[in-house]
Amino acid sequence: MLSGGAILTPDETQLHAWMLGAQAGDPVATRRLLDGLAPRLRAFFRNKGARPDDAEDLVQETLIAIYTKRAMFDPDQKVLAWTYAIARYRMIDRWRRTGKRGLDLPIEDFEHALSAEETEAGDPSRDIARLLGDLPPKQRTSIELVKLKELSIAEASAQTGWSASDIKISIHRGLRTLMRLVGTSATGDIS
């Protein structure tokens, strides 16, 4: 039960249990949490007007953020509210990087997303760097340039000499591989 006597829905209760398990290092709970959130995130991004390819990229980015920030989750919070705050931040960040405008979000949603980012005590870049190191070079470079250094697809293409489609495909495949690695790293298989 959450502070203030709030009652959780069965879905929220299960997600909450999985989140607590993920925080404790349980690989099964971690996988179930991420698998349970993925369809909700897909629906969220589609409802916000994201194209299917963009929505899938945003889902993967959000799941990676949830995995790397799971230690920051406050057990008195609702998992879905925390998840959607991260998702909104990822979407706003994507719009900022690409110059695309989306639907208007209430300022309180944006402020909540920022405060969640600012309260992060750990450095998730360690986890990301370790996971990126396990990707093939083309996928790693594409993700680093576009997702981490925030270059446009065209800029990354010009810098690497790869076509824009190559960059997009490498990012998409790399994000999928990272999600598989996240499940593996939770079991301790990644050194």
GIRA-V920570 format. One record per residue. N is the residue number from 1. RES is the residue in three letters. OMEGA is omega in whole degrees, 0 to 359 (* if undefined). Layout:
BEGIN
n=N res=RES omega=OMEGA
n=N res=RES omega=OMEGA
END
This chain:
BEGIN
n=1 res=MET omega=179
n=2 res=LEU omega=177
n=3 res=SER omega=181
n=4 res=GLY omega=176
n=5 res=GLY omega=180
n=6 res=ALA omega=179
n=7 res=ILE omega=181
n=8 res=LEU omega=172
n=9 res=THR omega=179
n=10 res=PRO omega=178
n=11 res=ASP omega=180
n=12 res=GLU omega=180
n=13 res=THR omega=180
n=14 res=GLN omega=178
n=15 res=LEU omega=180
n=16 res=HIS omega=179
n=17 res=ALA omega=179
n=18 res=TRP omega=179
n=19 res=MET omega=179
n=20 res=LEU omega=176
n=21 res=GLY omega=179
n=22 res=ALA omega=178
n=23 res=GLN omega=180
n=24 res=ALA omega=177
n=25 res=GLY omega=179
n=26 res=ASP omega=183
n=27 res=PRO omega=179
n=28 res=VAL omega=178
n=29 res=ALA omega=180
n=30 res=THR omega=180
n=31 res=ARG omega=180
n=32 res=ARG omega=178
n=33 res=LEU omega=182
n=34 res=LEU omega=178
n=35 res=ASP omega=179
n=36 res=GLY omega=181
n=37 res=LEU omega=185
n=38 res=ALA omega=181
n=39 res=PRO omega=178
n=40 res=ARG omega=179
n=41 res=LEU omega=177
n=42 res=ARG omega=179
n=43 res=ALA omega=180
n=44 res=PHE omega=183
n=45 res=PHE omega=176
n=46 res=ARG omega=179
n=47 res=ASN omega=178
n=48 res=LYS omega=174
n=49 res=GLY omega=179
n=50 res=ALA omega=174
n=51 res=ARG omega=183
n=52 res=PRO omega=180
n=53 res=ASP omega=178
n=54 res=ASP omega=180
n=55 res=ALA omega=181
n=56 res=GLU omega=176
n=57 res=ASP omega=179
n=58 res=LEU omega=177
n=59 res=VAL omega=182
n=60 res=GLN omega=178
n=61 res=GLU omega=181
n=62 res=THR omega=179
n=63 res=LEU omega=177
n=64 res=ILE omega=178
n=65 res=ALA omega=179
n=66 res=ILE omega=179
n=67 res=TYR omega=184
n=68 res=THR omega=182
n=69 res=LYS omega=185
n=70 res=ARG omega=179
n=71 res=ALA omega=181
n=72 res=MET omega=181
n=73 res=PHE omega=177
n=74 res=ASP omega=182
n=75 res=PRO omega=177
n=76 res=ASP omega=178
n=77 res=GLN omega=170
n=78 res=LYS omega=182
n=79 res=VAL omega=183
n=80 res=LEU omega=178
n=81 res=ALA omega=179
n=82 res=TRP omega=180
n=83 res=THR omega=182
n=84 res=TYR omega=175
n=85 res=ALA omega=177
n=86 res=ILE omega=180
n=87 res=ALA omega=179
n=88 res=ARG omega=179
n=89 res=TYR omega=179
n=90 res=ARG omega=180
n=91 res=MET omega=179
n=92 res=ILE omega=178
n=93 res=ASP omega=178
n=94 res=ARG omega=179
n=95 res=TRP omega=180
n=96 res=ARG omega=181
n=97 res=ARG omega=186
n=98 res=THR omega=182
n=99 res=GLY omega=178
n=100 res=LYS omega=175
n=101 res=ARG omega=177
n=102 res=GLY omega=178
n=103 res=LEU omega=177
n=104 res=ASP omega=176
n=105 res=LEU omega=177
n=106 res=PRO omega=183
n=107 res=ILE omega=180
n=108 res=GLU omega=175
n=109 res=ASP omega=181
n=110 res=PHE omega=179
n=111 res=GLU omega=179
n=112 res=HIS omega=180
n=113 res=ALA omega=179
n=114 res=LEU omega=182
n=115 res=SER omega=177
n=116 res=ALA omega=179
n=117 res=GLU omega=185
n=118 res=GLU omega=183
n=119 res=THR omega=182
n=120 res=GLU omega=182
n=121 res=ALA omega=183
n=122 res=GLY omega=177
n=123 res=ASP omega=183
n=124 res=PRO omega=180
n=125 res=SER omega=175
n=126 res=ARG omega=180
n=127 res=ASP omega=182
n=128 res=ILE omega=180
n=129 res=ALA omega=179
n=130 res=ARG omega=180
n=131 res=LEU omega=179
n=132 res=LEU omega=179
n=133 res=GLY omega=179
n=134 res=ASP omega=179
n=135 res=LEU omega=171
n=136 res=PRO omega=186
n=137 res=PRO omega=182
n=138 res=LYS omega=178
n=139 res=GLN omega=181
n=140 res=ARG omega=182
n=141 res=THR omega=180
n=142 res=SER omega=180
n=143 res=ILE omega=180
n=144 res=GLU omega=183
n=145 res=LEU omega=187
n=146 res=VAL omega=185
n=147 res=LYS omega=184
n=148 res=LEU omega=179
n=149 res=LYS omega=175
n=150 res=GLU omega=172
n=151 res=LEU omega=174
n=152 res=SER omega=177
n=153 res=ILE omega=181
n=154 res=ALA omega=179
n=155 res=GLU omega=179
n=156 res=ALA omega=178
n=157 res=SER omega=180
n=158 res=ALA omega=183
n=159 res=GLN omega=185
n=160 res=THR omega=185
n=161 res=GLY omega=177
n=162 res=TRP omega=179
n=163 res=SER omega=178
n=164 res=ALA omega=179
n=165 res=SER omega=178
n=166 res=ASP omega=179
n=167 res=ILE omega=181
n=168 res=LYS omega=180
n=169 res=ILE omega=180
n=170 res=SER omega=178
n=171 res=ILE omega=182
n=172 res=HIS omega=180
n=173 res=ARG omega=180
n=174 res=GLY omega=179
n=175 res=LEU omega=176
n=176 res=ARG omega=179
n=177 res=THR omega=179
n=178 res=LEU omega=179
n=179 res=MET omega=176
n=180 res=ARG omega=180
n=181 res=LEU omega=178
n=182 res=VAL omega=177
n=183 res=GLY omega=179
n=184 res=THR omega=183
n=185 res=SER omega=178
n=186 res=ALA omega=178
n=187 res=THR omega=178
n=188 res=GLY omega=183
n=189 res=ASP omega=180
n=190 res=ILE omega=181
n=191 res=SER omega=*
END
